[in-house]
């Protein structure tokens, strides 16, 4: 145990963010560099080393949280990163991007602010990169088996790294021009600088993983021809079909899916554009969707110099404390103020868009909305609450509905889908096509980064067993496992 009285002697203290006026003028991460290390040992000491650590139930990766908390408290960074990497291929990703269901399940959180697990995690891995403790782990011998991984998001990268380290020859196919999937083009630079992805890719290259960018399986290469070329295939193509808003005026110029808007801003940071083809500069921006993707659009619009930013959410405003029907250790729906929300803008809850209004040139100018409420479980409009707000750029951030069907991947493999439209798989993450596996959002549906990495690791075990008859690779979850909710 780190410090038996740690949770009594120290309160919760999180990473410091840079002043709003400074950070909205650049695209660097919002946190003050180096601000965690001076406080993280005390924060790690708040971990109680519970007899039953429910943080393990909150995290699908099975992270050994009390163990690396203890090492962080003692400032044994080398041992801490070993325990961290034992269950998580990319803790610098999760430490920055995960909403931390482990903290919601922290036993200390029953009657005190939870341990800052996420901050401890990112401190350990950043220190490990700084000291050179993150090294390639090339396999001792090759199996002679080949694997193709379709998609280079967190699920695909995790599966590829596990299978490469098991001795298989792995090639990752990515339809975009750079590796990383949504990590690369869906996550703004201010949430995670892309240097973190780049150095992981270099580590994986040094281990033997091959990468093929600008290749879309289904369009550029027939899926079944790929299957014949490799001994096994892992589909980790994500759930990339954005949920649309079919209301009058949807076809006006200036209305875009979030995943049309956000990648262009990231491409500016990559040096592909001087200015993004879609920009919020000088415009009244409306973001439809109150989740993390919506917040990413809000922060991006601030940095592009929007005249105003309004975020709309159809659901009621969550409370700041746990609701009675969302008891510990489940992940509660709480009112969350992200760094993007700290930077300004208005958040409007319990409203629904009725239609868009444009100018004579076909450009969106106004969004018409109405207040809504749930009556007997049904969403009902409140008469007399209709109004319109300025909207010269609208981003739709309402989630995703499934994997891409238009590129031919699903049909060429003749994959079976489940009742939710995801690719069906068995207990080993194998689809109805022998040797073809699925991991991540393509099989689970839209989910969190920790679930994606857990899926990639678990699918890798299934592939390894298929290729060799047995496997020592870990499988932290089953395809049927779900988050700890009510």
Secondary structure, 3 states (H helix, E strand, C coil): CCCCCHHHHCCCCCCCECCHHHHCCCCCCCECCCCCHHHHHHHHCCCCCCCCCCHHHHCCCCCCHHHHHHHHHCCCHHHHHHHHHCCCCCHHHHHHHCCCHHHHCCHHHHCCCCCCHHHHHHHHHHHHHHHCCCCCCCCCCCCCCEEEEECCCHHHHHHHHHHHHCCCEEEEEECCCCCCCHHHHCCCCCCCCCHHHHHHHHHHHHHCCEEEECCCECCCECHHHHHHHCCEEEECCCCCEECCCCCECCCCECEEEHHHHHHHHHHHHHCCCCCCCCCCCCCEEEEECCCHHHHHHHHHHHHCCCCEEEEEECCCCCCCCCCCCCCCCCCCCCCCCCHHHHCCCEEEECEEEEEEEECCCCEEEEEEEEEEEEECCEEEECCCCCEEEECCEEEECCCEEECCCCCCHHHHHCCCECCCCCECCCCCCECCCCCEEECCHHHHCCCCHHHHHHHHHHHHHHHHHHHHCCCCCCCCCCCCCCCCCC
